[in-house]
Amino acid sequence: MFEFLNQRSLKEEIMDDFYCQGEVVDQTLRELHQINTYLGGDQLSLNAIKKLLIKHPKDSYEIVDLGCGGGDTLKRFAKWGKRHHQHLQLLGIDANAYIVDYALKNCRKYPNISFSADNLLSSQFRNKTFDIAHASLFLHHLQDEEIIVLLKQLIDQARVGVVINDLHRHWLSYAFTKHLITRWSKSEMVKYDATLSVARAFTRSELEKYMKWANIKNYSLTWQWAFRWELIIWK
C-alpha cells in the first residue's frame, strides 16, 4: 500500500517555486509555525543548538537559518538567548524574496534577527561564514546531489557545527499527515505539500549515506518525535 515510500519522491512542492506569494503563502507560514510548535519541531532545533553551544562555549554566536520561512524558529532562538543571557546574532535565509519580506515584518521586534534573500547554492552564499548553520524542514526540498554539495559547503562555512531537523519518511507519518494535517489545514499549499514533504523525506540509511558521500564522520543522528531526524554535525 505504501510501496511508493520505498524511495524519495522527485516531485516538486508548491513551496519550491521561489516566486510564489500572496495570502496562500502567508497562511502556509502561519500554519507551519503552529505545526512546529505543537509537534515540537522548534524545540527539537533549539535542543540541538544547545548541544553545540555547550561543547563550544563562546561569548556570542552567529547562527544562520537555512530556508527560514517566516522566521518563527529564529524568534524561538532569540527568546531563549535573551532569557539565558546568551548573545545570538541570527540570520535567516530564504530564496523567496516575498517570504523574506514576511519574515522581516514578523521579526521586526527582534533587533538581533536579520534576513537575506539568497540561493544557498549560489556563490554569494558560499562566501558567508558563521558559527552554526541550522536547517529545519529544508533539506528534503533538495535533490540528492544538491544535498551532498550543500553539506560539504556548510561544514567549511561553519565554525562550530551544523544542525539539521527534518522528516522521517515512514508510512505512519504519511498517514498521519494525510488524514489529520491536510484535513485541519486551510492552506491549499499545505494540503498539497504536506504529504509530498513526507514522501521527499529521509530514512536513516539515506542520511548516513549522505554523510559518507560528503566525507563527514563527526556527527550524531537520532530519531525524535514526531517522526523527525535530529542530525548534528560537529566541527
ZIHUZI-V224537 format. One record per backbone hydrogen bond with DSSP energy under -1.0 kcal/mol. NH is the residue of the N-H (numbers start at 1). CO is the residue of the C=O. If there is no record, write none. Layout:
NH_CO, NH_CO
This chain:
5_2, 6_3, 9_199, 16_13, 17_14, 20_17, 26_22, 27_23, 28_24, 29_25, 30_26, 31_27, 32_28, 33_29, 34_30, 35_31, 36_32, 37_33, 38_34, 39_35, 42_36, 44_40, 45_41, 46_42, 47_43, 48_44, 49_45, 50_46, 51_47, 52_48, 53_49, 54_50, 55_51, 56_52, 61_87, 63_89, 64_132, 65_91, 66_134, 67_93, 68_93, 71_68, 75_71, 76_72, 77_73, 78_74, 79_75, 80_76, 81_77, 82_78, 83_79, 84_80, 86_81, 89_61, 90_112, 91_63, 92_114, 93_65, 94_116, 100_96, 101_97, 102_98, 103_99, 104_100, 105_101, 106_102, 107_103, 108_105, 110_107, 113_110, 114_90, 116_92, 118_116, 122_119, 126_122, 127_123, 128_125, 130_157, 131_62, 132_62, 133_161, 134_64, 135_163, 137_165, 141_138, 142_139, 147_143, 148_144, 149_145, 150_146, 151_147, 152_148, 153_149, 154_150, 155_151, 157_153, 158_154, 159_130, 160_131, 161_131, 162_233, 163_133, 164_231, 165_135, 166_229, 168_227, 169_202, 174_170, 175_171, 176_172, 177_173, 178_174, 179_175, 180_176, 181_176, 182_177, 184_180, 185_181, 191_187, 192_188, 193_189, 194_190, 197_193, 198_194, 199_195, 200_196, 201_198, 202_167, 207_203, 208_204, 209_205, 210_206, 211_207, 212_208, 213_209, 214_210, 215_212, 216_211, 219_217, 220_232, 222_230, 224_228, 228_224, 229_166, 230_222, 231_164, 232_220, 233_162, 234_218, 235_160
